[in-house]
Amino acid sequence: MIELTKEQALALERQQAPLQLVDPRTREVYVLVRKDVYDLACIVVDGGKGKVWDDEADNDLIRKDA
């Protein structure tokens, strides 16, 4: 687990929408959401609390950018 710095915590408090983070090495963008929101999203997609996508038969449902 990574603990936020004071500056990052302040940025998170000021943010109106979910906070977007950029990996400077890959330029990939991540979205930071509270754990309770993440757990709810897992339940909604029927993965259960904290479970990840694990059905390889459904991989074609994930849009991949070329």
N, C-alpha and C positions, 0 to 999 in steps of 0.2 A: 504494500500500500504506500502511496506517495502522499505526504502531508503538504498542504498548500502553504506557500509563504504568506506573510501578512499582505503583501501587495496583491497576490493572486486572490486571496480571500476577499479583499476590498473590491477587486474587479468583478468577482462573482456576485457580490452583494449589489453592485450597480447594474448588473446585466438584466435586461428585461426578458430576453429569450434565453434558451439554453446556451451556455458558454461554449464557443467553438475554440478548439485548440489545434495548432498546427505543429506537426513534427518537422523541425527544421532540416532534418536529414532527407526525408522522403517527400515532404510537402503534403503528406496525407493530413486530412482534416478529421478531427474527432469531436464529438459532442459530449459535453459533461452534463450528466443529469443526476439528480439525487437518487440514492439507492432505492427508496420507496417507489419512485417513479419507474426505475428499471425493473424492480420486482413485479410491479403491476403490468408492465409491458410484456414480461415473460409469461405471466398468467394469461394475458389476452391472446397471445399467439400460441397458447396451449402447450408451452414448454414447461410450465410449472415454475414455482418460485426459484429464481436464480439459475435455472437450467439454460443451457445454450442450445442453439439449433444443431441437431445431430442426425437428422434424417437425410441421408445423402440422396434419396430419391427426389427430394424437393429442391435440390441445388439449382435446377434450371429455373426456379421461380425468382432467384436472386438476380437482379439486373447488374450486369457487369459493364462498366464503361470501357470502351476500346481505346 
